[in-house]
Amino acid sequence: MSDNIKVSVIVPAHNEEKYVERCIDSVNRAATRVKCGVEIIVVCNRCTDRTAELALARGARVVTDESRCIATVRNTGIKAARGKVIMTIDCDNRMTEDTIREVLGMLNSGRYIGGGAPLRFERYSFPLWLNDMMCRAGFKLTGLYCGIFWAEKSTFEAIGGFADKKAGEDIATAKNMRAYGKKLGKRYGCLRRNHLINSTRKYDDMGDWLYFKLIFKNAVAMIKAALGDRTDYDKLMDELFYDYNGK
């Protein structure tokens, strides 16, 4: 069975019993559109709910990692992967149905070292539309698309996996992958026909202006972090990501 697995989809999860089934279902739908084997690895991170039970019932493999660093959690999943191709997606998000097929097509072309995917919110309002426009502009300017990462496992191994950072690991990893690809004459790409369906649960819980408010409220913490003192910034990351168990 493992000989047929070509794609491993890594799903980090911290108490995600409300979302794990729909995430896995989206991956399984995408898996039906390709002829190779696809495994789903849910990396349970400090879970105290039914995440692991529900993931196993949906046919996923489950591994555990107790660290408080998303990069380490993802790297644990990559190490456990049996596939040649690695994809990552957060547990509260979903992928569109031809995502895996497009990824394989881009990698098989030989032009891409790996890449990311565009983000689209699962619902929209005026502040979420503004947030979306900011994300699109940032991705367009930098070319460092994130959300769903994809590359061969050997590529992740060559760059040392996800960058060992508590926050901003996605951008750092994209930079590392792009630099590695440049040495091989390959590009860091972005899916064109598929996208990440981005969860709005934090906005549902704390309001659609959430990130705009956070920028103003925590401007001092962000400046201090840029100058080397990450104490307040790391507390904010814990609150928003590592300890968050909202709706």
N, C-alpha and C positions, 0 to 999 in steps of 0.2 A: 504493500500500500504506500509506504513512504517513498518508494522509487518513482511513483507517478506524481509526487508533489513538486510542482515547479514554483508556485507562489505561496509565500507565507505572509499573512496579514496580521500585523501586531496591533493589539488593542489594549492600551493601558487603562486601568479601571480602578477608581477609588470609590467604593460604595455606590455602584451604578446599577442597582437592581431595577430602577425605573427605566433605564435606557439601554441596557446591554442587549436585550432581545431584538429591539428594532435595529440596532447597529449591526448585529450579526446577520439579521435577515437581509439587510441591504447588501452585505458582502456576499451572502449566499446567492442572492439574485444575480449579482455581477459574475459570480463563479459559473453560473449556468450558461454564460455567454462565451466561455472559453472551453477548449477541449482538454486542457491540462488539469492536474490536480491542484486544488487550493486548500490550504489549511488556515484556520483562524486560531491565533494564540492570544488569549485574554490574560494579561498580566495583572493579577489581583494585587493591589497595593494597599496594605493596611485595611482590608475589607472586613467589616463586621456584619454585613448583611448577606443577602442571597445571591450576590453577583456570581460567585463561582458555581453555585448550584444551577442557576439559570443558564449560564454559559455552557456548562457541560451538557445540559439537556438539549441545547441547540446544536450540539456536535462540535463545539470548540474545544481546543486543548486549553488547560489552565495551568499557569505557573504563577509563582508568588515572588514578590519583591517588597521588602518592608522599608525601603529608603524613602527619604523626603526630597527626591530629585527626579523630575520627570525624565531627564536624559538617561539616568541609571535604569529606570523602570523600562523604558523602551529598549535599552541595550540588553537587558535581561531577556526580553522577548526575542531579539535578534539572535542572541546566542543559542536559544532553544529552537530556532527555526530550522526546518529541514528543506525549505525551498531555495532555489537559486536566486529568485527575485523576492525582494522584501518590499512590502508596503506598510504604511502606518496610518492609523486613523484613531482619533480620540473616541471614547466610548459613547459620548452623548451626541456624536455626529453620525452622518450617514453618507454613503457614496451613491452616485447615480449608476444605472445598471450596466453601462458599457465601460466603466472605469478600468477594470482589470484588462479588458481587451485592448483599450487604447494604450495603456501602460506597456503591455507586451509588444504592441506594434511599434511604439517609439523606441523601446530598447532594442528590438530586433532590427531596426533600421541601421543601427550602428552609429547614429549621429549623436546620441544622447548618453551622458553618463548617469543621468537620473533627473529628478525634478520634483515638482509639486503640482498643485491644482488650484484653480480659482475657487473662491469662497462665495457662497450665496446663502443668505439667511433663510431659515425655514418659514419666517413670516417677516413682514416689513411694516414700518411706520416711518414718519419723517426723520426722527433721530437715527433709526437703524439704516435708513437710506443714506444719511450723511456719513455714518460709520462705514457703510459699504463703499461709498465713493472714496473715502480716505484710504481704505484698504487697497482698493483697485489702483489708486494713484501711487501708493507706496510700492506695491508689487511691480507696477509698470516701470517706475523709475529705477528700481533696484534690480529687477529681474529675479528676485529671490522669493519665488512662490513657495508657500509652505502648506499647511493644512494636511493634505495627504502627501507624505513623502514616498518616493519610489526610486529604487535602484537595485542593482544586483547585490547580493549579500557580500560578495568579494569587495565591492566598492565601499560598503559600510565598514568592513574590516580594515580596508586600506586607509581610511580616514580616522580610524579609531572610534567608530560608532558616533552616536550623537554627542555633541560637545558637552562636556561636563560642567553645565551651568544650571542653576536653579530656575532661572528665568532667561528668556532670550536665547535658549538653546536651539530653537528652530532656525533663526536667522544665522547664528554662528555655524550650525551644521550645513545650511545651504551654501554659505560662503566657502566652507571647507570642501564641500562636494564640487562646487563650481571650479575652485582652484585646481582640484585633483583632475577634473575632466579636461581642463585647459591643457594640462601637461600631456594628455592623451589625444588631444585634438577633438574632444567631444564637448558638447554644449550642455548646460543645465537648462532643462526644458520645463514646459508647463502644458498640461492637458488643454486641448482646445474644444473638444466636444463634450466633455464631462466636467463635473465640479463636485466640490464638497458641499453637502447640505449642512450648514453651520447651525448648531443648537442656539436657541435664544433663551435658554432656561435662566441664566443669570439676569437677563433683562426682564423676563417674566417675574422674577423674584424681587429685583431691586430697581426696576424702572428702566425705560428705554434710553434715558440719558446717562446711564451708568458710567460709561467710560469717559465721557466728557467731564462729568463731575469728578471722577477720580483724578483726571489730569490736573484740574485746578486744586483739588483738596490735598493732593499729595505731591505738589510741585517741589516742595522743599526736600522731601524724601528722595525724589528722583534726581534732583541736583546733587544731593549728598552722595547718592549711589554712584553718580557719574564721576564724583571726586574721590571715590574709594571707600566711603562709609556706607555699607549696604544694610545696616541693622534695621532701620525703619522700612526700607524697601522690601527686605526679606520677610518682615512681619506682614506686609501687605500681600505679598505673593502667597504666604501661608493662608491668609484669610480668603483670598480669591480663588485659589487653586488647590493647595494641598490639604486644606481642612474644610473645603466647601462641600456641603451636602444639601443644596437647596432643592427646589421643586423638581 
